[in-house]
Amino acid sequence: KACRGRQRPDDYFNYNTDGCEGDTAEDRKSQDGSETMPFIDESPTMSPHLCARGQDGEAVSPTPPEGLLPRGGIEKGLEMKKLVLSGFLASEEIYINQLEALLLPMKPLKATATTSKPVLTVEQIDTIFFMIQDIFEIHKEFYDALSPNIQQWDEKVTVGHLFQKLASQLGVYKAFVDNYKVAVETAEKCSQANSQFQKISENLKVKGPKESKDCTTSATMEALLYKPIDRVTRSTLVLHDLLKHTPKDHPDFPLLQDALRISQNFLSSINEEIDPRRTAVTTPKGEVRQLVKDGFLVEVSEGTRKLRHVFLFTDLLLCAKMKKAAVGRHQQYECKWYIPLADLSFQTLDDSDSLPHVQTLPEHEIEEMKIKISSIKSEIQKEKKAQKAQSRNVDRLRKKMNEQESCLLLHSPTIPFRIHNKHGKSYLFLLSSDYERSEWRESIQKLQKKDLQACVLSSVELQVLTGSCFKLRTVHNIPVTSNKDDDESPGLYGFLHVIVHKATGFKESANLYCTLEVDSFGYFVSKAKTRVFRDTTEPQWNEEFEIELEGSQCLRILCYKSKLNKDDNEIVDKIMGKGQVQLDPQTVQSKNWHMDVIEMNGIKVEFSMKFTSRDLSLKRTPSKKQSGVFGVKISVVTKRERSKVPYIVRQCIEEVEKRGIDEVGIYRISGVATDIQALKAAFDANTKDILVMLSDMDINAIAGTLKLYFRELPEPLLTDRLYPAFMEGIALSDPAAKENCMMHLLRSLPDPNLITFLTLLEHLKRVAEKEPVNKMSLHNLATVFGPTLLRPSESESSKAHITLASDIWSHDVMAQVQVLLYYLQHPPISFAELKKNTLYFSTDV
């Protein structure tokens, strides 16, 4: 750039591709805030598959936008046209010099080809330099004809015929494109086989502009071979700009329109043929800029959550938003910001200042969204089954579901991921999973290990790169159900049993544990955590977990190292490895355990899993041994114990309130299945050591034991008899009628059931009071316990004729959640007060 001599006219002109008049001052600011003027330089900026399209992904229109010419007048338009042509002529000169640099070694190579010591064979030379001479001659002739027209510029000058002729010779480029891949591969092979050719191909000398005759730059043969492909793109963009500034009645207008039409048709035809390069664009140095990773992330911008599409290239990170597209037009991206990887660093965010001023939705609104989504899914299924199903109704429901799922996806993530530009500001994303955060960080750090130079993109380069994102992206839709094809798996509904056996491959002793995540409603949720195995390289957990699935398709396992930070005496957890496995229904839906191994960064985690569908797992089966407590009617247990509330319920509640009420995810995080089974056996046998066991046991196992007790009751705590009435009562819309009905139903319960229910109700309210700490709201707790307390026994549920697991979830389960939630949100309910009014209400009702 220092060798360019005077500034070229195109240094002052911005080639826009989206039909706008030009950049605002704000648009022209670089990432560091300085004012920059875009220029069209000798370096390519676009990949061939973008060729026929402007920045917005639309085919470039040959018609100039309304109102551009009249505002500046004809003279102003012609002056702008001259600026466009001057800039293009300057870049055409550089392009010719690049072609000449390619041709320079061709003649001596051909001369040696017939000698006893050839550098390359004639066939190799013809393959590598195929059509270069023809392309050079076409552009030299075009340059020589265009140059005098610009030097003697006036309103009568016509150049349309020159561009039309240039476009008509694109057949030469077609032949070049067809051979391009073979040419590059041949050049690479010849470089590896012949050191003499390697020296030639790595250091080709390109002349500078005429004003700086002594100035030359070096370029590789691979970079120069790609120039012709990018040149067609440049020509197409210039034709678009020329049409902007050419009056419709000027002789050039129809000729330029025709040239643009030919160019667009040609470029459209070669898009698919260059597919191997579809994930690449080229950097200002002619090197390949590859797309490494992309995906939808939630960015916190000015305290508000925004859904962004983030693109990680080999040298920069680009954050874009999808612009609203007009009807019949393609979607397009708008760049919000980018950071060169050379300038990017990560910032940790402590919990104390984790999410300042970030818009958050209350937990109950998140749960309500899930309820609505499940309900709409069920409606869609019913519409499809109906004989006279109207696609209009299905489309309406899909749109409604998309809105709910998109909103849920936007507001559910809470894990901060902050990145920083050392020359500018920081940016904050919120992710739903530590797995995802680790993936992005690792991908960026891997690229940063290379010798990266900070890149500053001109305005036009940034436009072109952003425009390329539409074609380059690998993630096309946000991960919501409404974006899935009908034949895609709806996922699994039910319970996944997972045993985490052991892990190997650690190089040094550490405190190690694993967490388990499954996908739910488009994002991942942490469901279980093994105990910390201390100071070992071979942890052997052998812990079993029962994980509830809600349309899940994938299981993730993350392995952490836990250590004490000496500076602030806090425990710091570091991800040592992570992996995931698809939940294939055919593999996991067998009665037998399926063993698997996940490999992660040299670490191997062994685990087993099996799946039980919701309808099977929710069966209530009475215990054959009536001497125990599990699977035995609550009235039998309380009579035997001479108690109002079963001992198991009282002891588990007491222990949770003593040391589990501050535990994050209490009642939601799965306890170790083997610990739960040990407690179950102890309570069934009425072991004397049960209090000692409870005090030593992990609190999540105790919480899991309480849930299991209610789940295995031969009939629900709120009884089979009253179940239909509870379903009807919660559906009432009049508050007074609902209150009357719901209180009457409680009075109708047997005393042991009612007293136990009220005891549990007050306990859950106390747990919810600690929501800021334990993250368990009334809605969370209702979701966990509602189905457990209300789900009918097998004989009752079979009457419902439910076929789909998702139907069970969306209708019955959601109603069960709402019933418990009603009582949890109700002012304190006294057993004595309820019974005092029994006679009055029973005769009244």
Summary of the structure (lengths in Angstrom):
residues: 845
radius of gyration: 35.0
end to end distance: 90.5
largest distance: 116.5
contacts: 2668
relative contact order: 0.07
helix: 49%
strand: 20%
